[in-house]
Each structure stands twice: as structure tokens, then as C-alpha cells.
Amino acid sequence: MHLSRDDLSPDEKTFARLENRVLRISANGPVRLDLSGCGALSTGEIAVLARLVGDADERKIKLELAGLPESLRKALDASLGALLSQEAATRPSESLLERMGEGALLVAANWQGWGRRSADVASAIFVDPLVGKPWVWRTIVEQMDRIGIGGVPLVLFISLLVGVVLALNGARELSQFGASIYIANLVGVTMTREMGPLMTAVLVAGRSGSAVAAELGTMVVSEEIDAMRTMALPPNRFLVAPRMIAFVVMAPCLTVMSDICGMAGGYLIAVPGMGLGSTNYLHQTAQTLSISDVVTGLIKSVVFAALIGMISCHEGLNVAGGAEGVGAATTRAVVRSIIAAIAADAVFTLFFYLVG
């Protein structure tokens, strides 16, 4: 890895870019920095290099410096030793208030990044087509296939099992009162209002959200995102917006399939298993369900999909630290997506309960 004097600028952004380059290369083994083209270094540049070496040592990264004159190497060793000894001697212990302040600033910066990305994506989806910048249909269709079509077998299988479990648990209690027919009510309402959209969201987050985060994270690590920005291709328009559209369009479709398959699972337990009449069971299901039940579930599925898509894309585009960072970002994307979906479901359920 060749360095120039511009790479050793004391500017924090320049240092952050240099550190990220070292981290990416370190994923493949020891890092060799060639300083033969830097010439004589100023005191500030030596301090930047010493800081880089110290950070690499803390991260257990093997850093090799090449092309350094002997006098400069001695100056660097002296600078690094003084830097480390001064840091150990003068590092103050942080108070609780300072830690709380740092945490608040970190949260504020994180939310600011979320706000900017959300605004850019919303503009790419709703405003750009009105000003002559159409959607990237090829990417949208590809993502619909991956998120929607590819996830159909898993969603159908899990939803069928969920319907079976709901019917079996309901049958144990309802049969004691001679009300086994109300299994249709239990399975139908639970699947359409709650389990259908929520189970679909969990499966989409685990299957497609993780894939999106890993894909975008790999593009960040391989510097494809930087190349896109260099060519004036906004990642939020060409990468995030198509995936968001695919998530929002396909999640309701998968939810409808989940609802139907879950009710089919209840039918299998109630009719062949318990001897309830097929006509009576279907009639009871049709009587119980209303348009509001289905619409409620579909509204939830759209919101869940938007949350999963935004979280997955945001985590993927904020990867740092090479392959290890990609894995960590993928894990965060799945966990945060599921938490966000369940939290949103609780808010929706409370709202519909109060207004209903």
C-alpha cells in the first residue's frame, strides 16, 4: 500500500479514510505501508503516522513500514513512545455524566444519518420520477424476484405450521366447551391481523434483510460505493431505493399468501383431524373475517417492510472494518429489523384497539 504526504494530513476525515484502507487490507493479512514517495515528513505528519501505528497495534494489526530513512524511523519510534506514554499517564477517567454525554452525541449523530438517508431515499422514490429520473426498473425487478419469489416456499411452509399450532392450541381449550367450530375464528383473525404480517416480516428480515445488508456491505468494503459516488451515481437512488420499493411491494403479497396458508393449516386440523364439517368451517371463517382485518394486516406489512428495507440498507452502507464488519452489520440488520417490526406491531395493535 503506497502512501503520499496527502494521505498523512492531520485532517480527521483524511485520517479516517486512511485507517479504513488499512482495516480493509488487514483482512487479508499483514499490511505493508510504502513511504518511499513521501520524502521528508513534518512533525505533524510523523504524529499522524505514529497515531496510525498505535491504533493498528491496539487492533492487533501487523503493520510494516517500508521506505523509511533510518533518521525518520528513529523519530517515529520516539514519537510513538512519547505518544503512548503520555496517553497512559494523562488519560483521565470519564465520569458518568461524560459517558452519558458521549452516548447522547453518538445517538444524535446516528439519527442525523438516518434522517439524511431517509430523506434521500424518499426523494429518489417519489420526487425523481417527476423530474425525469425514472426508477431503475431492472434492479427493482431483480430485487422483487429475490425478496418475493425466492421467499415464497419458506413463508408458505412456516405459515402452514403456524396455522397448525394455533388450531391445536385453540382446540384444547375450545373443545372443553363444545365450541370447536370457533377454531376458525381464532386462526382466521390471528393470522390476518397479527401472525401473518409479523411472521412474514421476521422471515423477510432473516432471509432478505440479511442478504441486502451483506451485499451492500461487501460493496462498501470493495470500494464499489466510492466508485459510484465518483461517477456521480448516488447509492441511495441506484441501490437503496430499488430495494425499498421491492420490499414494500412484495411484503404484502407474501403476507396474503401467509394468511391463506395459515388458515389452510387450521383447516387441516379442524376438518380432517377433528371431524368438523368443511362447509361449516369455511362458512364460519368467512363470517368471522372482515375487510378491516385484512387491511390492518396489509398496512402492518407495508410498514414492517419499509423498516426492514431501510435498516438493512443503512447497516450495509455503514460497514467498517473489512469482512468482520460485514458480518457484524448483517447481524445488526437482522436483529434491529426484527425488534423494529415487533415494536411497530405493538404500537399498531394498541392503536387499532383504542380506535376500534
N, C-alpha and C positions, 0 to 999 in steps of 0.2 A: 504494500500500500504506500504510494508516493505522497509526500506532503509538501506543500508550499508554505511560504510565510503567511499567505492569506488564510490558510487553514488554522494557523496559530493565533488568530486575532483574539484579543481578550473579550470580544463581544460574546454575550451569553448565548445568543442564537447560533453563532458560528461554532462555539464550543459544544453545544448540544448536538449539532449536526455531526461534528467530528466524533463525538462519543457514540452516537448511534451507528456510525460507519464501523467503528471498532467493535461494537457489540455484534453487529451482523457478521462481520468476518470471523469473530471469535467462535461462532457456532461451528465453524469448520476446522478449528484447531488454533494453534498459536498465531498471534498477529505480529507481523514484521513491518515496522514503520521505516520507510526510507527517507532520510532527511538530507540526502546529499544535495538536493536542489534548493535548500533553504538558505545556504550561506551563513553569514554571521547573524546570530539571533540577539534581539534586545532582551533586557532584563524581564520585561513583561511577557515576551514570547517564551522565555525559559520557564517562567512561572506557570504559564498555561500548559506547557509540556509536562512540567512536574505534577501539576494537578491531574493531568490525564493519566500519568503513570501511577499516581497514588490511587485514583479511582479504579484503575484496572487491577491493582494489587488487592483492593478490598473485594472486588468481584471475582477474585481467583482467576483472572485472565492473564495468560502468559504473553507478555508484551516484550518484543525485541526491537531495539533501536539500532538502525544501521545508518552509516554515512555521517556519523558524528565525529568531529575532531576531538582529540584527547582533552584539550582545554575545555571545550564545551561540555564534554561528558562529566568532567570534574565539577564544573559549575552546576550542572544539572543535579548531580549527586548531592552537592552541598545544599542546593535549593530545596530538593525533595526532603533531605534530612531535617532542614530547618522548618519546612512547612509542616511535616508530621509531628515534630517535637513541639512546635508552637500550638498546633491544633490540640494535641493531647494535654498540654499544660493550661491552655486558656479556654477550653471548651466548657461553657457554663451549663449547669444542669437546668433544664427547662422546667418552668413552673407549670402547674395545672392550667392556669389562665393562658399561658403562651401556647400550650398544646391545643387548647380549645380554639384559640385564635387561628393557629395554623390549619386546624381542621376546618374551621368555618371558611377561611380563604380558599382552601382546596375545593370544598363543596361549591362555593360561589363560582370559581373558575370552571369547574366541571359543568355546572348548569349553564354558564355562559356559552360553552362549547356546544352543549345540547341545543340551546336556543338558536345559535347561528346555523347549525346543521339542519334543524327542523325548518327554519325559515327558507333556507336554500332549496331543500327538497320540496317544500310546498310550492315555492315559486317555479321549480322545474316541472312539477306535475300540473299545476293549474294556470300559470301565467305564460310560460314559454310557448305552449301551443297557440296562444292567442297572438303572439308576436312573431310568428314564422319559424319557431323552433319546435318541430313536431317531436312526439315521443319516439324513442328508439324501439320500434316495434319488434325488430328481430331479437333483441335482448329480452324484451318483455315476454315474447312467446317462449323463448328458451327457458326463462325462469318459471313461467307457468307450468311448463312440462315437468321441470324438476320438482317444484314445490307442490303442484297439484296432482298431476297424473302419476308421478312417481310415488306419491304418498297414499294413493287410494287403497292398495291392498292392506297396508298397515292400519289405516284408520278403520276400514271395514271390519277387519279381524278383531281389533281391540274393542270397537263399539259393540260388536256382537256379544263378546264376552261380558262387557259391562251390562248390557241388557239382560243377559242370563243371570248375572249376580243380583241385579236389582229385583228381578222376578222371584228368584229363590228366597231372598231375604224378606220380600213382601209376602210371599206365600206362607211362610212360617207363622206370621202373626195374623194375617187376614183369614186364613183357613180356620182359625180358632173361633171366629165369629160368623162363619159361613158366608164370608164376603170375598171369596177368592176372585170373583169377577173384577174386583177393583184393582187387581194387579195391572189391568190395562190402564187405569187412571195413573197409578204410581209410575209405571215405566214410561208412558207417553209424556206426561208433564215433566218428569225429571229429566228425560233425555232432551226434550226440545228446549227447555228453559235453562238447564244447568249443565248436565253431564255432556251433552252433545258438543256445545261450543267450547266448554272447558277442556274436555279430553282431546278435542281436535287441536286446541291451542297448545297443550302440553306436547302432543306428538309432533306438531309442526315445529315447535321450538327445539325439541330434541333432535329432530331429523334435519329440517331445512335451515333453521336458525343457526345451528352449529356449522353447517356446511357453508353458509354465506359468510359467517364470521371468519372461518378458516380460509376461505377463498380470498376474501379481501385482505386479510392479514398477510397471507403469502404474497399478494401483490405489493403490499407495503414493504415487506422485507426484501423483496427482489427489486425494489425501486421502480416498479411499473407505475405506481401512483404519481411519483415525482416526474416520470417521463410524460404522463398525461397532462400534468399541470404545465410542464414546459411547452407542450404543443397546444396549450390553451384549450384543453378538453377538461371541463370541470368534472371531477369524480362524482359529485353529488347529482349531476344531471345524467351522466352516462353510466353510472354504476348503481347508485343508491336509488334513484327514482324508479328505474325499471323493476328493481327487486321489490320496492314498496308496493308498486301497482300490482305485481304478481301476487304478493302476499294478500293484499286486500281483496283481490278478485277471487282467488282460489280458496281462501279460508271459508267463506260462506258456502261455497259449493261442497267442500269436504264436510262442513257441518251438517248440511242437508243429508248427505249420504250417511253420516254418523247417526243422525236421528232415526232414519229409516232402518238402518241395520240394528240399532239398539232396540227398537220396537220389535224387530223380527226376532231378536234373541228372547225378548219377553214372550212373544207368541209361541216360540218353540217350547218354553217351559210350561206355559199355561194351557195350551191346547193339546198337543200330543202327550205332554208329561203329566198334566193334572186332569185331563179329560174335559176341560171346558169347551163349549161349542165354539167352533171357528167363527160362525156368523155373529154370535153374541159378543165374542171378544172384539172382533173388528168394529161392531156397532158401538160398543162401549168406548173404544178408543176414539172413534170419530165424534162421539157425543162429548167426550171429555176435552179434546183439544180444541183450541180456538186460534184464530188468526194471530191474536196478541201473543200467544205462547211462542209460535214460530217466529214472529217478528222480533220478539225480545231476544231469542237466541241468536238470530242473524245479526242484530245490532251489536250484541256482545262479540260475536265472532269477528266483525269488522274492526272493532276497537282492539281486540286481542291481536289481530293480525298486524295492525298498524304499530302497536307497541313492540311486537316481536321483530318486525322488519326494521324498525328504527334502532332498537337496541343492538340487534345483530350487526347491522351495517356500521353503527357508531363504534362498537367494540372492535370490529375488524379493521376499521380505518385508523384506530388509535393504538395499533400494536407497536411495541418497542421491545427490543432485546432478542431478535432473531427467532429461531424455531421455538425456543422456550416461551417467548412472548406470544406466539401464535396459539400455542396450547392454552396458555393462561387466559387469553382473550376469548377463545372458544368456550372455555368453561364459564367465564363470567357472562358471556352472552346467553348461554342456556339457563343458568341459574337466575339471572336478573329477568330474563323473559318470562320464566315460569312464575317468579314472585310477582312481577308486574301484572300478569294475566289473572292470577288469583286475587290480588288486591283490587284490580278493576272489577272482577266478578263480584266481590263482596260489596263494593260501592254500588254497582248496578242493582244487585239483589235488594239492598236496603232502599234504594231509590224507588224501584218498582213496587216494593212492599208498601212504602209510605204513600205513593200516589195511587196505588191500586186498591 
